[in-house]
Amino acid sequence: MGETAKKQSFAIFINKIKTYFMKPQNVILLLFGILLTFTTVAPIVAIVEDTLKIHPGTIDQHLTGRSSGYSVANYTDLFTSRLAKTNLWIPVWNTVLLAVFTCLISILFGGVFAFLVTRTNLKFKKYLSSIFIFPYIMPQWTLAVVWQNLFNSNVVTGTANGLLVSLFGIAMPKWWCQGLFPSAIVLGLHYAPFAYIMIGGIFRNMDANLEEAATILDTPKWKIMSRVTLPMVKPAILSTILLVFGSAMGSYPVPHYLGLTTLSTKYVSMNSKYTGEASILAIIMMIFGILILGINQASLKSRKSYTTVTGKSGQISKINLGKIGKYVIGILFIFITFFTSIFPILSFAIETFLPNPGDYSFLYTGDLSHLTTKWWMTRGNQTGALYGQQGILFNGMIWKALKGTLLVAVACALIAGTIGTLIGYAVSKNRRNKWANYVNNVAFLPYLMPSLAVGAAFFILFSNERINLFNTYALLIIAGTVKYIPFASRSALNSMLQLSGEIEEAAIIQGLPWFKRMFRIIVPIQKSSIISGFMLPFMTCLRELSLFLLLCTQGFILSTTLDYFDEMGLYAFSSAINLILIVLILVFNTLVNKLTGASLDEGIGGN
């Protein structure tokens, strides 16, 4: 009898396993849970190990007197040596300040703009709404280079004169040209569209009944704003703070161009000589990312009800800015967005025709013959004017890097988009399952981790004596895929949660296999969101520098090639690459909008 009971128990167990694996979402969660655990946790373990490892030929060997093995000497030296302030505490302090000020600027600027577009009778909304998102679409370093082109001077920064000095002879002080102030302004402007998209969506969908009730009770407008409106957008503000803070923490291009020492720039400068200590800096950046994820999870659990869309009237009461005010504020934002969105493109285009960097004399002489096409049209190496380089149109390095960039971007988009879509589908089907929540969090964690720290982890994991993928497209695609899966998974999850389970249940009753259910029912219904999950990794990958900086040599892809020409002092070439990247991204973004109807600012209030 006991033997029979055992057989029955075993049969029940086998049936449970069969039943479990008959559901596609369970197979997807198990497969990608294991895969993502390895691709997320393994690099972290590798970089932790690297902090303890003794690296031959570096300061580790000098500190320990050994050329191999493990030691805590890297920790001791980084935290307690006479260079601790320079190598650790100043970069940490600057990084935190940069992240905090970036959050403040992006939320104030983006939030105010979102309020004006959605809740007032502001003029030129359609134009402003579409142009406002340009800085977020463009490469992160774009506005940093524009800031240099505007304000640098030979007297203050020791570089070529910018536009302000060339035209008006005005040399701005150093704190304005380099350091924390310009870095925070530039990053704040870069992430302001992100705040606009998130906060604007809440403003647009907000039920006006509460505000109308407060108005009937003669509540002052400032009190309505502080006690009713702002608390309703608190979740969007909190999400923006967490995501912008995490992104600003790992920014490398902006502080690099604007001369601010942060954890990311210090990591790059220390990596060759102080390898183990540099890895500790990467770990510190990662810890900030994990803390942000923890805060985000805690805030989701403790949030009160912030319902903004109800079955009642969704009528929005718009504030009247006055007959003149609506035009004045609109024109003011047209002026601001010209410098953040249009001027960068014009600036880079003009730079490629200047005979020498910063030589804007043609603007006040009117002599266009002063401009030159040599940076574009020179063929061969017959002239020393290009330092041995061929013109941009005939430069093999640039076009090879462009092909490499497109290859990596397409591969990352296809792989990350597919994996993210499958994860989003599986998590939506098992949303109360602990394993599903784990997979969802592990998939999202790389987004909150600073890009440079993720790049450093993959460099250590895949660039050693056992596995060496350094300077290969394979390594860039692996790192890019892991980093960009969150874009696709969150986009897919949000769209799948909107689908009623009855739709797929009806297909199951009809005997349709899972593959056909996905491609004939689910994907067509949520086409726009799913395509966004593919396009976001693609466009982000085109302009990525921080993630790929350590994984390949200069000249391998466009972003590192730009860095190479900048270091060479060939600013016409780096400006041309900036221009190519911006135009490429804007063209692809426009094509996606036209083909799918999906737009970053769609439905916020710009129409």
Order of alpha helices (4+ residues) and beta strands (2+ residues): alpha-alpha-alpha-alpha-alpha-alpha-alpha-alpha-alpha-alpha-alpha-alpha-alpha-alpha-alpha-alpha-alpha-alpha-alpha-alpha-alpha-alpha-alpha-alpha-alpha-alpha-alpha-alpha-alpha-alpha
